[in-house]
């Protein structure tokens, strides 16, 4: 479990890094155009509102989740891995599955990489510093994935993320992205202040905890 899960996480991080490098190079080409920063913030706000909507009304209207028509194929690929008898074939299948899953995920998680890379290009850094920050971002990105793999392996699958837990994560990411997007539109220079960034994170966490305690979830499945 650790080997297969670790392989999946490594290639997920690699794909994400390449995706962010593409965003970075796009923003480096357009330079410090103010309208591009505003556009990035508005796109982030739109993505954030969709994620927040998914907390309350999942699968109703526009949704930034892996499409349900793609889920059976991904699940079938996972089941096929279970019957692979040889380790090299198992790892190769895991890499292929990771690439397939992340090709869908990139469409669902474009907001944070876009904001992060735009903030980087607003600041004048050396090329090595840009990619160093991308590497740091992706190390942080895979830490929760590694923790999930470790917990799953150590408990032999006894601990799993519930549907409610997944929707709370959507709410948290939506709130954080909404805050970052609004700041990027109105006062992008504030994002250079670590204290402001921590304040935004604390506000998003507090609102998510309040929602978890006070708000019931609509578990009905609506029209796509």
Protein Blocks (a to p, Z undefined) as FASTA:
>chain_A
ZZmmmmmmmmmmmmmmmmmmmmmmmmmmnopafklmmmmmmmmmmmmmmmmmmmmmghia
jaddddfklmmmmmmmmmmmmmpcbfklmmmmmmmmmmmmmmmmmmmmmmmmmmmmmmmm
mpccdfklmmmmmmmmmmmmmmmmmmmmmmmmmnnomaccdfklmmmmmmmmmmmmmmmm
mmmmmmmmlmmpmklmmmmmmmmmmmmmmmmmmmccdfbdcdZZ
